[in-house]
Amino acid sequence: MRPFRVMVAALVAMFAWVGVASAVVDADMRPHHFKKRGVHWDAGAQPGEPGSRPASGRQAKIKVLGHHDPGGPSGDVFLHKRNGYLGSWGLFTETGEFCPALGVRVYDLSKPRRPEHISTFADGDSDPRLANSWTEKVQVRKVRSKSFRGDLAAVSFQDCAPGGFVGIGLYDVTDPSEPELLSLRESGIFGVHELWLQSRGRKAYVYEAAIFHEVIAALEGEDPAEVNPELRIVDVSDPRNPVQIGDWSAWRDMGVSPLDGQGSFPFNLVHSIVVFGKVAYVSYWDFGTVMLDVRDPSNPVFLGRTSFESFQEGNAHSAWTARGGKILIQTDEDFDPVPGADQDPPLPGLETAWGYGHIYDISDKANPVELATLKLPSTHQFPPPGPGDFTIHDPKVRGNKLYTSWYTEGVVIWNIANPASPKMIGQFIPPEKGEDPLGVFFPGEEFVEIWGVDIGRGFAVASDMNTGLWVFKVR
């Protein structure tokens, strides 16, 4: 699989960012070239005409409570009890120049107005084995198994320099001020992009998105029956000895090629997973959101999936549910709003749009019904209104409120009491902007870049790639 290393490494390292122009990539091109090619922004460009505003409801009151910038770039953020866990980001190059290996930063948020940085783990300074890796995703759950009782953290690792560790790490964070490494599990060619940690009774499982593994195998003509799928289910009930027990593949199990996608980034690949109850929702990029029955994690069973129209880019990136699993929110990440002109052959049938969201009725998971889309005035705007990224990213739900992280648009909050008619009720945009800490994207420009959002008791948190952790309240 090594011949495709340079070609796909650039894509994977940039995957949270990029809408590339072709699956055939110049092996000598640095990853950030793809980003610049996709964004289509420069200081002299006249912004395009914005679209219409979404329907609005009674506006929420949003108040900033606290902020801390530990240095970045930052990745996702996760709340557990009164602690915040802030991941970090990196960018693969052969020289490792964009690989700070900052690990996971832990905050005590018992006083939300004064976030206190109490520890760091999974970083290159504390563990030299991780010096060439980045850690975008972390989740923490209380686990009570035969082998472990306490708070367990699962961390994703991808390489940002040659030789970087790829896979997952499991840490005891029962005392979050003193995290303890329990094990490192190697997984994937470029690592685990996102993951989900599930605590179920006396068992615990990690669902891994070993991104691009099957794409490379398909490019090399391998037999899907002989390939470890990108969706991997790992029993971590004994976190010192994790064991893969299950997997699922649209390629192997349904005959759908990883290379048979649509739009300007035409792949069917596993980007992320969320699990609610006994159903896993797999964001399978151009293959939509795949729903699997995981009552037996060693034998996932296909239930149904969402799909795209021919004029849409695709890119099912993340998912969440509401109404006890009857409503699905799907967010499609797309950094290239006008890909047609860059393609060879051209793709004139694609809509001009940054990534946006969808709401589905999945009461019958075999037949999802789209109820609504989630768009902002900038969604169809080209050139964009300024430096930054105007695509949706991740969704979270609390009651009838849907929180969507939206990069340069901050955190957009919706009332989904009527899922067929979502109402925008608020938008959190940090009062401070920052430059890209790596100096790669929009050098010299300050912009908001909200990666993740999570909802706690009495407050919410957001991670800005450029300015760190933000704590805010929504009423």
C-alpha positions in Angstrom: 0.0 0.0 0.0 3.0 2.3 0.2 2.8 3.7 -3.4 -0.3 5.7 -2.4 1.2 7.0 0.8 2.1 10.5 -0.4 -1.1 10.9 -2.5 -3.5 10.0 0.2 -1.5 11.3 3.1 -2.1 14.8 1.8 -5.8 14.1 1.5 -6.2 12.5 4.9 -4.1 15.1 6.8 -6.4 17.7 5.3 -9.6 15.7 5.5 -11.3 17.9 8.1 -10.7 20.8 5.8 -10.5 20.1 2.1 -12.6 20.0 -1.0 -10.1 18.9 -3.6 -10.5 19.1 -7.3 -9.7 15.6 -8.3 -9.0 12.1 -6.9 -5.8 12.2 -8.9 -3.4 14.3 -6.8 0.1 15.7 -7.6 2.3 13.8 -5.2 4.6 16.8 -4.8 1.9 19.2 -3.8 1.8 20.1 -0.1 -1.5 19.5 1.7 -2.2 23.2 2.3 -2.4 23.8 -1.4 -5.6 21.8 -1.5 -7.0 24.0 1.2 -6.2 27.2 -0.7 -7.6 25.7 -3.9 -10.9 24.8 -2.2 -11.5 28.0 -0.3 -11.6 30.5 -3.2 -11.0 33.5 -1.1 -8.5 36.4 -1.4 -8.5 39.9 0.1 -9.4 41.6 -3.2 -12.4 39.4 -4.0 -15.9 41.0 -3.9 -18.2 38.8 -1.8 -21.0 37.2 -3.6 -24.7 37.8 -2.9 -25.7 36.2 0.4 -28.7 33.8 0.4 -31.9 34.3 2.4 -31.8 34.0 6.2 -33.2 30.8 7.8 -36.6 31.0 9.6 -36.1 32.3 13.1 -37.8 31.7 16.4 -37.7 33.3 19.8 -34.1 34.3 20.2 -32.0 32.7 22.8 -29.8 34.9 25.1 -26.1 33.9 24.7 -23.5 35.0 27.2 -19.7 34.3 27.2 -18.7 32.8 30.6 -15.0 31.9 30.1 -12.2 31.4 27.7 -8.7 29.9 27.7 -6.3 29.5 24.8 -3.6 26.8 25.5 -2.1 27.3 22.1 -3.2 25.5 19.0 -4.5 24.5 16.7 -7.3 22.9 18.7 -9.5 20.0 17.7 -12.7 18.7 19.2 -14.0 19.3 22.7 -15.8 16.9 25.0 -17.5 17.4 28.4 -17.5 14.8 31.1 -18.8 15.7 34.6 -17.3 19.2 35.2 -14.3 18.7 33.1 -13.6 19.7 29.5 -11.3 17.7 27.2 -9.8 19.7 24.3 -8.2 17.9 21.5 -5.6 19.2 19.1 -4.9 19.2 15.4 -1.9 18.7 13.0 -1.1 18.7 9.3 0.9 15.9 7.7 4.1 16.8 5.9 7.3 14.9 5.3 9.2 17.3 7.5 6.7 17.5 10.4 6.8 21.3 10.4 3.0 21.4 11.2 3.1 18.7 13.9 3.0 20.3 17.3 1.7 17.1 18.9 -0.2 19.0 21.6 -2.3 16.1 22.8 -5.4 16.5 25.0 -5.8 19.4 27.3 -8.0 18.9 30.4 -9.9 21.7 32.1 -11.6 22.0 35.4 -14.9 23.8 34.6 -16.4 23.7 38.1 -16.1 27.5 37.8 -17.1 28.1 34.2 -16.0 31.7 34.3 -12.5 30.6 35.1 -11.5 27.5 33.1 -8.5 26.0 34.8 -6.1 23.9 32.7 -5.2 21.0 35.1 -3.4 18.5 32.9 -2.3 17.4 29.4 -2.0 13.9 28.1 -1.5 12.0 24.8 1.0 14.6 23.8 4.5 14.4 22.4 6.2 16.0 25.3 4.9 13.5 27.9 5.3 10.5 25.5 7.9 10.5 22.8 6.1 7.8 20.9 3.4 10.3 20.2 5.6 13.2 19.1 4.6 12.8 15.4 0.8 12.4 16.0 -2.2 14.6 16.4 -5.3 14.0 18.5 -8.5 15.5 17.1 -11.0 13.4 19.0 -11.4 12.4 22.7 -14.3 10.9 24.5 -14.7 10.0 28.2 -17.2 7.6 29.8 -17.7 6.0 33.2 -16.9 2.3 32.8 -17.7 -0.5 35.2 -16.2 -3.7 33.8 -14.6 -6.7 35.4 -11.2 -5.2 34.6 -11.7 -1.5 35.0 -13.9 0.8 37.2 -13.6 4.5 36.7 -13.5 7.2 34.0 -12.0 6.0 30.7 -10.8 8.3 27.9 -10.4 7.1 24.3 -8.2 9.3 22.1 -7.8 9.1 18.3 -4.3 9.3 16.8 -3.3 10.3 13.2 0.2 11.0 12.0 1.4 14.4 11.1 5.0 13.4 10.4 6.7 10.2 9.2 6.7 7.5 11.8 3.9 9.0 13.8 1.8 6.6 15.9 -1.6 5.8 14.4 -4.6 4.3 16.2 -6.2 4.9 19.6 -5.1 5.4 23.1 -6.9 4.5 26.3 -6.3 6.5 29.4 -7.6 6.3 33.0 -8.8 9.8 33.8 -10.7 8.9 37.0 -8.4 11.7 38.5 -8.4 14.1 35.5 -5.4 16.0 37.0 -3.3 12.8 36.7 -4.2 10.9 33.5 -2.7 7.4 33.2 -2.0 5.6 29.9 -3.4 2.1 29.9 -2.7 1.1 26.3 -2.0 2.2 22.7 -3.7 0.2 19.9 -2.3 0.6 16.4 -5.1 0.9 13.8 -5.5 2.1 10.3 -2.9 3.2 7.7 -3.2 6.9 8.7 -4.8 6.3 12.0 -8.3 6.7 13.5 -9.9 9.9 12.3 -12.9 9.9 14.7 -14.2 7.5 17.3 -17.0 6.7 19.7 -16.6 5.3 23.2 -19.6 3.3 24.4 -20.1 2.1 28.0 -22.7 -0.7 28.0 -23.5 -2.6 31.2 -20.3 -4.3 32.2 -18.7 -3.9 28.8 -17.1 -1.0 26.9 -16.5 -0.6 23.2 -14.7 1.8 20.9 -16.0 2.3 17.4 -13.1 3.4 15.1 -13.2 5.3 11.8 -9.9 4.0 10.3 -10.3 6.5 7.5 -9.1 5.8 3.9 -8.0 2.2 4.7 -10.4 0.7 2.2 -10.0 3.5 -0.3 -6.3 2.7 -0.6 -7.0 -1.0 -0.8 -9.5 -0.4 -3.6 -7.0 1.8 -5.5 -4.5 -1.1 -5.2 -7.0 -3.7 -6.4 -7.2 -5.7 -3.2 -10.0 -8.2 -2.4 -12.5 -6.5 0.0 -12.8 -9.9 1.8 -9.2 -9.6 2.8 -9.2 -6.0 4.0 -9.8 -4.9 7.5 -12.8 -2.5 7.1 -12.6 1.2 8.1 -15.4 0.7 10.6 -13.9 -1.3 13.5 -15.5 -2.3 16.8 -13.0 -2.8 19.6 -13.9 -4.3 23.0 -12.1 -2.1 25.6 -13.7 -3.7 28.7 -10.2 -4.5 29.7 -8.6 -1.2 28.5 -5.1 -2.6 29.0 -5.8 -5.2 26.4 -8.2 -3.9 23.7 -9.4 -6.5 21.1 -11.2 -5.9 17.8 -14.3 -8.0 17.8 -16.4 -6.6 14.9 -16.5 -4.6 11.8 -18.7 -3.6 8.9 -18.0 -2.6 5.3 -20.2 -1.3 2.5 -17.6 -2.6 0.1 -17.4 -6.1 1.4 -21.0 -6.5 2.7 -22.9 -4.6 0.0 -20.6 -4.5 -3.0 -20.3 -0.7 -2.9 -16.9 0.4 -4.0 -15.0 3.0 -1.9 -14.2 4.7 -5.2 -17.8 5.0 -6.4 -18.7 8.3 -4.7 -19.9 11.6 -6.2 -19.0 15.2 -6.4 -15.5 16.6 -6.3 -14.3 14.2 -3.5 -15.9 11.0 -4.8 -15.3 8.4 -2.1 -17.4 6.1 0.1 -15.5 6.1 3.4 -16.1 6.0 7.1 -15.6 9.4 8.6 -17.2 9.2 12.0 -19.6 7.2 14.2 -22.1 7.9 16.9 -23.9 5.2 18.9 -27.3 5.6 20.7 -28.8 2.6 22.3 -28.2 -0.4 20.1 -27.9 1.6 16.8 -24.7 2.9 15.3 -24.9 5.9 12.9 -22.0 5.8 10.6 -21.1 8.9 8.5 -20.1 7.2 5.3 -19.3 10.3 3.2 -20.9 9.9 -0.2 -22.8 6.8 0.9 -24.7 8.9 3.4 -25.4 8.0 7.0 -25.5 4.2 7.4 -27.6 2.9 10.3 -26.4 -0.4 11.9 -28.0 -2.6 14.5 -25.1 -3.2 17.0 -27.0 -5.2 19.7 -24.3 -7.8 18.9 -21.2 -5.6 18.4 -19.4 -8.5 16.8 -22.0 -8.8 14.1 -23.4 -5.4 12.9 -26.6 -5.6 10.8 -27.5 -3.0 8.1 -30.8 -1.2 8.8 -30.8 1.6 6.2 -29.1 4.8 5.1 -29.6 8.3 3.8 -28.6 9.3 0.2 -27.8 12.3 -1.9 -29.3 13.9 -5.0 -27.1 14.0 -8.0 -26.5 17.8 -7.8 -25.2 17.5 -4.2 -21.6 17.1 -3.2 -22.2 14.4 -0.7 -19.8 14.3 2.2 -21.9 12.9 5.2 -19.5 14.0 7.9 -21.3 13.7 11.3 -24.6 12.8 12.8 -26.8 13.0 15.9 -30.3 11.9 16.8 -33.3 13.4 18.5 -36.7 12.2 19.7 -35.4 8.9 21.0 -33.8 8.0 17.7 -36.7 8.9 15.4 -35.0 12.1 14.1 -31.6 12.2 12.5 -29.5 15.3 12.0 -26.8 14.8 9.3 -24.1 17.4 8.6 -22.2 17.5 5.3 -18.8 19.1 5.4 -17.8 20.7 2.1 -15.0 23.3 1.8 -15.3 23.8 -2.0 -18.5 25.7 -2.8 -17.9 25.8 -6.6 -16.0 22.7 -7.5 -17.2 22.4 -11.1 -14.7 24.7 -12.8 -11.7 22.9 -11.2 -12.6 19.4 -12.2 -11.3 17.2 -15.0 -13.7 16.4 -16.4 -15.8 19.4 -15.2 -18.8 18.9 -12.8 -21.2 21.6 -13.9 -24.2 19.8 -12.4 -23.1 20.4 -8.8 -24.8 23.1 -6.8 -22.7 26.1 -5.6 -22.7 25.5 -1.9 -20.7 25.1 1.2 -21.6 22.1 3.4 -24.9 22.3 5.2 -27.2 20.1 7.3 -30.2 17.8 6.9 -33.0 16.6 9.2 -34.5 13.2 8.5 -37.4 11.2 9.9 -35.9 7.8 10.6 -38.8 6.2 12.4 -38.5 3.6 9.6 -34.8 3.3 9.3 -35.1 1.4 6.0 -36.8 4.4 4.5 -35.4 7.8 5.8 -37.5 10.8 4.9 -35.8 14.2 4.6 -37.8 16.8 6.5 -35.6 20.0 6.2 -32.2 21.4 5.5 -30.1 23.7 7.6 -28.6 26.6 5.7 -27.2 30.1 6.4 -27.0 33.2 4.1 -23.3 32.2 3.4 -24.2 28.6 2.4 -24.6 29.5 -1.3 -22.5 32.6 -1.3 -19.5 32.8 -3.6 -17.0 34.4 -3.3 -17.3 33.9 0.5 -17.8 36.9 2.8 -14.3 36.8 4.2 -11.4 34.5 5.3 -12.4 31.3 6.9 -14.6 28.3 6.2 -18.4 28.5 5.8 -19.3 24.9 6.0 -21.2 23.2 8.8 -19.3 20.7 10.9 -20.8 18.8 13.9 -24.3 18.6 15.5 -25.3 18.1 19.2 -28.9 18.0 20.6 -30.2 18.9 24.0 -34.0 18.7 24.2 -35.5 20.8 21.4 -32.2 22.7 20.9 -29.8 21.7 18.1 -26.3 23.1 18.4 -24.3 23.0 15.1 -20.6 24.0 15.0 -20.0 25.9 11.8 -16.4 26.9 11.6 -16.3 30.7 10.7 -20.1 31.0 11.5 -19.4 29.9 15.1 -22.0 27.8 16.8 -25.5 28.1 15.3 -28.4 27.1 17.5 -31.8 25.9 16.2 -35.2 25.1 17.7 -36.2 21.7 16.3 -39.5 21.3 18.3 -40.9 20.9 14.8 -38.1 19.0 12.9 -39.7 19.8 9.6 -39.5 23.5 10.3 -36.3 24.3 12.2 -35.9 27.8 13.6 -32.6 29.5 14.1 -32.6 31.0 17.6 -29.1 32.0 18.2 -25.5 32.2 17.0 -22.4 32.1 19.3 -19.4 33.8 17.6 -16.4 34.3 19.9 -15.6 37.9 20.6 -12.0 37.3 19.8 -10.6 36.1 16.4 -7.2 34.6 15.8 -4.7 33.7 13.1 -4.1 30.1 12.1 -1.5 28.9 14.7 0.3 27.0 12.0 0.5 30.0 9.7 -0.8 27.9 6.8 -4.3 29.1 6.1 -5.1 32.7 5.4 -1.7 33.9 6.8 -1.9 37.3 8.4 -5.7 37.1 8.7 -7.7 36.7 11.9 -10.9 34.6 11.7 -13.2 32.4 13.8 -12.8 28.6 13.3 -15.1 26.7 15.6 -14.5 23.0 15.4 -16.6 21.4 18.0 -19.4 22.1 20.5 -20.7 20.2 23.6 -23.5 20.8 26.0 -23.1 20.6 29.8 -25.3 21.4 32.7 -25.9 25.2 32.8 -23.3 25.9 30.0 -21.9 24.8 26.7 -18.4 24.7 25.4 -16.9 25.3 21.9 -13.4 24.7 20.5 -12.0 27.3 18.2 -9.0 26.0 16.3 -7.3 29.4 16.5 -8.2 30.6 19.9 -8.9 27.6 22.1 -11.7 26.8 24.6 -14.8 29.0 25.0 -17.5 28.5 27.6 -20.9 30.1 27.1 -24.4 30.0 28.3 -27.6 29.8 26.3 -31.0 30.8 27.8 
